[in-house]
Amino acid sequence: MSINLSIFLIILGCAIVTFIPRVIPFIFVRNIDLPDVVSKWLSFIPICIFTGLIISSFIIEDGPFLSINWSILFAIIPTLIIALWTKSLSVTVLVGIICMASIRYFF
């Protein structure tokens, strides 16, 4: 497989454009002491994003109504139990991947 220079430059440009907004805020905030209110507010952002991703993956539009994707919900339940029990991100992600892979393989 040969790599065309223009395709390589496009991929490199996309990587830079994706990398910059993720790194620049950390560079600026690293040396600043944020007020406690801002720190507390920022602590909820990962939970909100995670909840939004989870909800949008198992609630689907079925015409004018909403429906539940049961296969995804059956993978979420054991993953949530393991997350609450272990409080370990790596174990939770591993269990979630195994649950979803098993459901997709068998059903």
PAPA-971442 format. One line per 2 residues: number of its first residue (from 1); for each residue x, y, z of N, C-alpha, C, CB. Coordinates in nm, 3 decimals, decimal comma. Glycine has a CB too. Layout:
BEGIN
NUM	X:Y:Z:X:Y:Z:X:Y:Z:X:Y:Z | ...
***
This chain:
BEGIN
1	0,085:-0,118:0,000:0,000:0,000:0,000:0,089:0,123:0,000:-0,096:0,000:0,121 | 0,069:0,208:-0,097:0,149:0,331:-0,103:0,073:0,446:-0,040:0,186:0,364:-0,250
3	0,148:0,537:0,017:0,089:0,653:0,082:0,113:0,775:-0,005:0,146:0,673:0,225 | 0,005:0,836:-0,045:0,013:0,958:-0,123:0,047:1,073:-0,028:-0,120:0,985:-0,201
5	0,133:1,165:-0,068:0,175:1,275:0,018:0,058:1,363:0,058:0,281:1,358:-0,050 | -0,033:1,389:-0,032:-0,146:1,475:0,002:-0,238:1,409:0,105:-0,226:1,511:-0,123
7	-0,259:1,278:0,093:-0,340:1,206:0,191:-0,271:1,207:0,327:-0,365:1,061:0,144 | -0,138:1,187:0,327:-0,063:1,191:0,452:-0,073:1,329:0,517:0,083:1,155:0,427
9	-0,063:1,435:0,440:-0,073:1,571:0,495:-0,213:1,600:0,547:-0,034:1,674:0,389 | -0,314:1,547:0,482:-0,451:1,565:0,530:-0,470:1,494:0,664:-0,553:1,511:0,426
11	-0,419:1,371:0,674:-0,430:1,298:0,801:-0,352:1,369:0,911:-0,378:1,153:0,784 | -0,234:1,418:0,879:-0,153:1,492:0,976:-0,224:1,621:1,020:-0,016:1,525:0,917
13	-0,284:1,691:0,925:-0,360:1,813:0,957:-0,479:1,783:1,045:-0,406:1,883:0,830 | -0,550:1,676:1,017:-0,664:1,636:1,101:-0,619:1,601:1,242:-0,738:1,517:1,039
15	-0,505:1,535:1,253:-0,453:1,501:1,386:-0,417:1,626:1,464:-0,330:1,410:1,373 | -0,356:1,722:1,398:-0,319:1,847:1,466:-0,443:1,924:1,509:-0,231:1,934:1,375
17	-0,540:1,935:1,419:-0,663:2,008:1,451:-0,740:1,939:1,565:-0,753:2,019:1,326 | -0,734:1,809:1,573:-0,799:1,737:1,682:-0,721:1,749:1,812:-0,816:1,590:1,645
19	-0,590:1,751:1,803:-0,504:1,754:1,920:-0,505:1,891:1,989:-0,363:1,717:1,881 | -0,506:1,997:1,912:-0,495:2,133:1,968:-0,607:2,166:2,067:-0,496:2,235:1,857
21	-0,735:2,148:2,034:-0,837:2,184:2,133:-0,837:2,097:2,258:-0,972:2,178:2,068 | -0,774:1,983:2,250:-0,769:1,896:2,369:-0,652:1,930:2,459:-0,760:1,750:2,327
23	-0,546:1,989:2,405:-0,427:2,015:2,484:-0,417:2,160:2,531:-0,305:1,980:2,404 | -0,455:2,255:2,448:-0,441:2,397:2,483:-0,511:2,433:2,614:-0,498:2,483:2,371
25	-0,634:2,389:2,641:-0,694:2,425:2,770:-0,614:2,374:2,890:-0,835:2,370:2,777 | -0,556:2,256:2,879:-0,477:2,204:2,990:-0,350:2,285:3,011:-0,442:2,057:2,966
27	-0,291:2,333:2,904:-0,170:2,414:2,916:-0,200:2,545:2,988:-0,109:2,442:2,776 | -0,312:2,608:2,954:-0,346:2,735:3,017:-0,394:2,719:3,161:-0,452:2,805:2,937
29	-0,470:2,616:3,191:-0,528:2,599:3,323:-0,429:2,535:3,421:-0,655:2,514:3,314 | -0,326:2,475:3,371:-0,230:2,405:3,456:-0,168:2,496:3,561:-0,121:2,344:3,370
31	-0,139:2,620:3,527:-0,072:2,711:3,618:-0,166:2,806:3,691:0,029:2,791:3,543 | -0,296:2,787:3,677:-0,395:2,875:3,738:-0,469:2,798:3,847:-0,494:2,931:3,632
33	-0,487:2,862:3,962:-0,570:2,803:4,066:-0,715:2,845:4,042:-0,523:2,848:4,209 | -0,796:2,748:4,009:-0,937:2,776:3,980:-1,015:2,788:4,111:-0,998:2,666:3,891
35	-1,118:2,873:4,112:-1,202:2,880:4,232:-1,269:2,745:4,260:-1,308:2,990:4,215 | -1,304:2,723:4,385:-1,366:2,596:4,424:-1,496:2,569:4,350:-1,392:2,594:4,574
37	-1,573:2,674:4,323:-1,700:2,658:4,251:-1,674:2,604:4,111:-1,778:2,792:4,244 | -1,573:2,657:4,044:-1,540:2,613:3,908:-1,487:2,470:3,910:-1,436:2,708:3,842
39	-1,402:2,438:4,005:-1,348:2,302:4,016:-1,459:2,201:4,042:-1,243:2,295:4,128 | -1,553:2,237:4,129:-1,665:2,147:4,158:-1,751:2,128:4,033:-1,752:2,202:4,275
41	-1,777:2,238:3,960:-1,857:2,229:3,839:-1,787:2,143:3,734:-1,885:2,370:3,782 | -1,657:2,160:3,718:-1,582:2,082:3,620:-1,577:1,934:3,656:-1,441:2,136:3,606
43	-1,590:1,901:3,784:-1,586:1,760:3,824:-1,707:1,682:3,775:-1,576:1,749:3,975 | -1,818:1,752:3,743:-1,938:1,684:3,696:-1,940:1,662:3,545:-2,060:1,763:3,736
45	-1,852:1,726:3,472:-1,855:1,718:3,326:-1,832:1,576:3,275:-1,751:1,809:3,268 | -1,734:1,498:3,323:-1,720:1,361:3,272:-1,844:1,276:3,296:-1,600:1,293:3,336
47	-1,909:1,293:3,410:-2,030:1,215:3,439:-2,141:1,252:3,340:-2,077:1,240:3,584 | -2,155:1,381:3,312:-2,260:1,426:3,219:-2,234:1,374:3,078:-2,269:1,579:3,217
49	-2,111:1,382:3,033:-2,078:1,334:2,899:-2,100:1,183:2,889:-1,931:1,369:2,863 | -2,055:1,110:2,991:-2,072:0,965:2,992:-2,220:0,927:2,991:-2,003:0,904:3,114
51	-2,299:0,997:3,073:-2,443:0,970:3,077:-2,508:0,998:2,942:-2,510:1,054:3,187 | -2,471:1,109:2,880:-2,525:1,141:2,748:-2,491:1,036:2,644:-2,474:1,275:2,703
53	-2,369:0,986:2,646:-2,329:0,882:2,552:-2,405:0,751:2,576:-2,180:0,857:2,561 | -2,421:0,716:2,701:-2,491:0,591:2,734:-2,639:0,601:2,696:-2,477:0,559:2,884
55	-2,704:0,709:2,736:-2,847:0,724:2,707:-2,872:0,727:2,557:-2,902:0,852:2,773 | -2,786:0,800:2,484:-2,809:0,810:2,339:-2,781:0,678:2,267:-2,721:0,919:2,280
57	-2,709:0,587:2,331:-2,682:0,460:2,264:-2,793:0,358:2,282:-2,552:0,403:2,314 | -2,868:0,363:2,392:-2,970:0,260:2,407:-3,113:0,311:2,392:-2,956:0,196:2,540
59	-3,133:0,440:2,381:-3,266:0,492:2,349:-3,263:0,533:2,202:-3,307:0,613:2,443 | -3,349:0,472:2,122:-3,351:0,496:1,979:-3,488:0,549:1,937:-3,316:0,368:1,901
61	-3,489:0,622:1,827:-3,615:0,672:1,773:-3,679:0,564:1,687:-3,592:0,802:1,689 | -3,805:0,541:1,714:-3,882:0,443:1,638:-4,004:0,515:1,583:-3,923:0,318:1,726
63	-3,982:0,589:1,476:-4,089:0,673:1,422:-4,111:0,791:1,515:-4,220:0,592:1,403 | -4,236:0,816:1,552:-4,262:0,928:1,643:-4,237:0,893:1,791:-4,405:0,976:1,627
65	-4,203:0,769:1,819:-4,187:0,722:1,956:-4,040:0,691:1,985:-4,275:0,598:1,982 | -4,010:0,677:2,112:-3,878:0,633:2,155:-3,884:0,486:2,192:-3,825:0,718:2,273
67	-3,777:0,416:2,165:-3,771:0,273:2,193:-3,637:0,243:2,261:-3,788:0,189:2,063 | -3,628:0,128:2,322:-3,506:0,088:2,392:-3,437:-0,022:2,312:-3,537:0,040:2,536
69	-3,307:-0,006:2,292:-3,227:-0,110:2,231:-3,188:-0,207:2,343:-3,100:-0,051:2,157 | -3,258:-0,317:2,354:-3,244:-0,408:2,467:-3,107:-0,473:2,474:-3,350:-0,514:2,460
71	-3,045:-0,499:2,362:-2,913:-0,563:2,366:-2,811:-0,473:2,434:-2,866:-0,599:2,224 | -2,818:-0,344:2,406:-2,725:-0,251:2,471:-2,759:-0,236:2,618:-2,728:-0,113:2,400
73	-2,887:-0,233:2,651:-2,927:-0,222:2,791:-2,881:-0,343:2,871:-3,080:-0,206:2,801 | -2,885:-0,463:2,809:-2,839:-0,583:2,878:-2,687:-0,582:2,899:-2,880:-0,708:2,800
75	-2,614:-0,505:2,821:-2,469:-0,490:2,843:-2,442:-0,381:2,946:-2,397:-0,459:2,712 | -2,528:-0,280:2,953:-2,508:-0,169:3,046:-2,529:-0,213:3,190:-2,603:-0,054:3,012
77	-2,627:-0,296:3,216:-2,662:-0,334:3,354:-2,546:-0,402:3,427:-2,784:-0,427:3,354 | -2,484:-0,509:3,374:-2,371:-0,567:3,446:-2,250:-0,473:3,453:-2,329:-0,697:3,381
79	-2,232:-0,392:3,350:-2,122:-0,296:3,351:-2,141:-0,193:3,462:-2,110:-0,226:3,215 | -2,263:-0,146:3,478:-2,293:-0,049:3,584:-2,272:-0,112:3,722:-2,437:0,003:3,570
81	-2,314:-0,236:3,738:-2,295:-0,305:3,867:-2,147:-0,318:3,899:-2,362:-0,445:3,864 | -2,067:-0,357:3,801:-1,922:-0,370:3,821:-1,859:-0,234:3,849:-1,855:-0,435:3,698
83	-1,906:-0,130:3,781:-1,853:0,005:3,804:-1,879:0,051:3,947:-1,913:0,104:3,705 | -2,000:0,027:3,996:-2,033:0,068:4,132:-1,960:-0,018:4,236:-2,184:0,059:4,155
85	-1,937:-0,144:4,203:-1,873:-0,234:4,297:-1,722:-0,211:4,305:-1,902:-0,377:4,258 | -1,655:-0,201:4,189:-1,509:-0,191:4,188:-1,458:-0,047:4,188:-1,455:-0,263:4,068
87	-1,535:0,045:4,131:-1,493:0,184:4,115:-1,361:0,194:4,039:-1,480:0,252:4,252 | -1,341:0,104:3,947:-1,221:0,100:3,865:-1,259:0,122:3,719:-1,145:-0,035:3,882
89	-1,203:0,225:3,658:-1,237:0,255:3,519:-1,192:0,144:3,425:-1,173:0,387:3,477 | -1,073:0,091:3,445:-1,023:-0,011:3,353:-1,105:-0,140:3,363:-0,877:-0,041:3,382
91	-1,141:-0,180:3,483:-1,223:-0,301:3,499:-1,362:-0,278:3,439:-1,236:-0,341:3,649 | -1,418:-0,159:3,462:-1,550:-0,128:3,407:-1,550:-0,131:3,255:-1,596:0,009:3,456
93	-1,450:-0,071:3,195:-1,441:-0,070:3,048:-1,423:-0,212:2,996:-1,326:0,020:3,000 | -1,339:-0,290:3,062:-1,317:-0,427:3,019:-1,445:-0,510:3,028:-1,207:-0,491:3,104
95	-1,518:-0,496:3,137:-1,645:-0,570:3,153:-1,746:-0,524:3,048:-1,702:-0,550:3,296 | -1,752:-0,394:3,023:-1,844:-0,343:2,921:-1,813:-0,397:2,783:-1,840:-0,192:2,918
97	-1,686:-0,401:2,749:-1,646:-0,454:2,618:-1,679:-0,603:2,609:-1,495:-0,432:2,594 | -1,651:-0,677:2,714:-1,680:-0,821:2,713:-1,830:-0,846:2,704:-1,622:-0,889:2,839
99	-1,910:-0,769:2,779:-2,057:-0,786:2,774:-2,111:-0,755:2,635:-2,125:-0,695:2,878 | -2,068:-0,644:2,579:-2,121:-0,606:2,447:-2,074:-0,705:2,339:-2,076:-0,463:2,411
101	-1,949:-0,748:2,347:-1,899:-0,845:2,249:-1,974:-0,977:2,260:-1,748:-0,868:2,267 | -2,000:-1,020:2,383:-2,074:-1,145:2,403:-2,216:-1,136:2,349:-2,077:-1,182:2,551
103	-2,281:-1,025:2,377:-2,419:-1,008:2,328:-2,422:-1,005:2,176:-2,481:-0,880:2,386 | -2,329:-0,935:2,116:-2,326:-0,929:1,969:-2,288:-1,062:1,907:-2,228:-0,821:1,922
105	-2,205:-1,139:1,975:-2,165:-1,269:1,922:-2,278:-1,372:1,931:-2,042:-1,320:1,996 | -2,346:-1,375:2,046:-2,449:-1,477:2,065:-2,586:-1,437:2,013:-2,459:-1,510:2,210
107	-2,613:-1,310:1,998:-2,746:-1,268:1,954:-2,731:-1,194:1,828:-2,817:-1,183:2,058
***
